[in-house]
Amino acid sequence: MFFSFRDLSFAAGSQAPFVLSAALKAGEILVVRGPSGVGKSTLLRILARLQPASGGTAYLEEQPWQDIPSPIWRASVHYVAQKPALFDGSVADNFAKPFSLRTLSGTSPDPARTGALMETLKLPPTLWEQDARTLSGGEASRVAFIRGLLIEPKVLLLDEPTAALDETSRTAFYGVLGDWLKGAGRAALLVSHTDDYLDLPGLKFLDLAESRRRPLP
Ligand SMILES: Nc1ncnc2c1ncn2[C@@H]1O[C@H](COP(=O)(O)OP(=O)(O)OP(=O)(O)O)[C@@H](O)[C@H]1O
């Protein structure tokens, strides 16, 4: 399997802990569903190794996460937060920032690709120089998505990426995501409270409320 997790256990809030397993082939998307507060973001943050699980293992291309240093794992399994964490500086600075970190140093974002993604995602070229702190919620979420694509991860963990987008931008977003997934060696997890992703190919589903009642084998 391209990306999987087995017997991943964690508690979210005060309810009984989860024990979750799932597996994705390249090109597939796991849609993580469940009511507000059930633990969807917690699962994505654990898979990005931003917080620990109490047990279990995730695997990228069959390699267990403990065999991969966390900065390298995080560059390959990239979390795009519900409230995007943008750095002080311009939008362009935000695109460049991951490339100043040791894991990606020596590379830089391709300006032509960045510009094309901005255009496809309906972001005006003037945004490039805008202070990232002044972006609207919908602009910030698309900037964070583009920044995630530019670092060329293998797995994208997308936490309500369309929540702040209008219908035109949502359609554009899913177009870009669908195209990205057609590339070799890519998969995604998606949290969404709407079903606007249903046209994407390769969908699988994990319902956390169900899983809590009936742990997966
Ligand atoms: N840093 C934290 N400290 C304490 N509790 C937390 C923390 N982060 C999340 N929680 C709690 O863990 C539970 C799961 O939160 P999580 O954000 O994973 O839910 P969610 O399913 O993504 O919700 P939503 O759909 O509202 O975004 C909630 O009860 C939340 O209050």
The ligand as a Tripos MOL2 file, in Angstrom:
@<TRIPOS>MOLECULE
LIG
   31    33     1     0     0
SMALL
NO_CHARGES

@<TRIPOS>ATOM
      1 N1         -4.9180   21.0270   21.9520 N.pl3     1 LIG1
      2 C1         -6.0030   20.4730   22.4950 C.ar      1 LIG1
      3 N2         -6.1300   20.3780   23.8250 N.ar      1 LIG1
      4 C2         -7.2180   19.8150   24.3830 C.ar      1 LIG1
      5 N3         -8.2330   19.2900   23.6830 N.ar      1 LIG1
      6 C3         -8.1510   19.3630   22.3590 C.ar      1 LIG1
      7 C4         -7.0460   19.9540   21.6770 C.ar      1 LIG1
      8 N4         -7.2560   19.8680   20.3350 N.ar      1 LIG1
      9 C5         -8.4410   19.2620   20.1980 C.ar      1 LIG1
     10 N5         -8.9730   18.9730   21.3950 N.ar      1 LIG1
     11 C6        -10.2650   18.2910   21.6330 C.3       1 LIG1
     12 O1        -10.2460   17.0470   20.9680 O.3       1 LIG1
     13 C7        -11.5100   16.7870   20.3760 C.3       1 LIG1
     14 C8        -11.3500   16.5680   18.8810 C.3       1 LIG1
     15 O2        -10.9490   17.7860   18.2520 O.3       1 LIG1
     16 P1        -10.7040   17.8570   16.6870 P.3       1 LIG1
     17 O3        -10.2390   19.2400   16.3760 O.co2     1 LIG1
     18 O4         -9.8170   16.7310   16.2770 O.co2     1 LIG1
     19 O5        -12.1820   17.6080   16.1170 O.3       1 LIG1
     20 P2        -12.7570   17.6850   14.6440 P.3       1 LIG1
     21 O6        -13.4740   16.4080   14.4000 O.co2     1 LIG1
     22 O7        -11.6690   18.0320   13.6890 O.co2     1 LIG1
     23 O8        -13.7970   18.8820   14.7740 O.3       1 LIG1
     24 P3        -14.3100   20.0080   13.7210 P.3       1 LIG1
     25 O9        -15.1410   19.2960   12.6940 O.co2     1 LIG1
     26 O10       -15.1410   20.8930   14.6060 O.co2     1 LIG1
     27 O11       -13.0990   20.6860   13.1680 O.co2     1 LIG1
     28 C9        -12.4080   17.9690   20.7340 C.3       1 LIG1
     29 O12       -13.1760   17.6090   21.8640 O.3       1 LIG1
     30 C10       -11.4270   19.0660   21.0430 C.3       1 LIG1
     31 O13       -11.9910   19.9890   21.9530 O.3       1 LIG1
@<TRIPOS>BOND
     1     1     2 1
     2     2     3 ar
     3     2     7 ar
     4     3     4 ar
     5     4     5 ar
     6     5     6 ar
     7     6     7 ar
     8     6    10 ar
     9     7     8 ar
    10     8     9 ar
    11     9    10 ar
    12    10    11 1
    13    11    12 1
    14    11    30 1
    15    12    13 1
    16    13    14 1
    17    13    28 1
    18    14    15 1
    19    15    16 1
    20    16    17 2
    21    16    18 1
    22    16    19 1
    23    19    20 1
    24    20    21 2
    25    20    22 1
    26    20    23 1
    27    23    24 1
    28    24    25 2
    29    24    26 1
    30    24    27 1
    31    28    29 1
    32    28    30 1
    33    30    31 1
@<TRIPOS>SUBSTRUCTURE
     1 LIG1         1 GROUP 0 **** ****
